[in-house]
């Protein structure tokens, strides 16, 4: 498993809505995440900066990258675009964070 962390940005005033939408994550989106090798996915919010920090474990970068090409992922991006920073294709603006320490 590859441990992965990403940083994204929420628009102010959308903290509760972001959490609500994720608490109701579509079953087909959950299935797509798992089908593309994603496991143990958590997202944390820094309320002072509105940065979202996502942690997940993936089977491979190549398999995970294919998720972005699925119809359900594109619909999810469109659904979330009004409450967070996005790219022109509505994918979240995200930055991979560099691992610097791990203790098992």
Helices and strands as residue ranges (DSSP letters): E 2-9, H 15-23, H 27-35, E 38-46, E 51-58, H 61-65, G 66-69, H 71-80, E 95-96
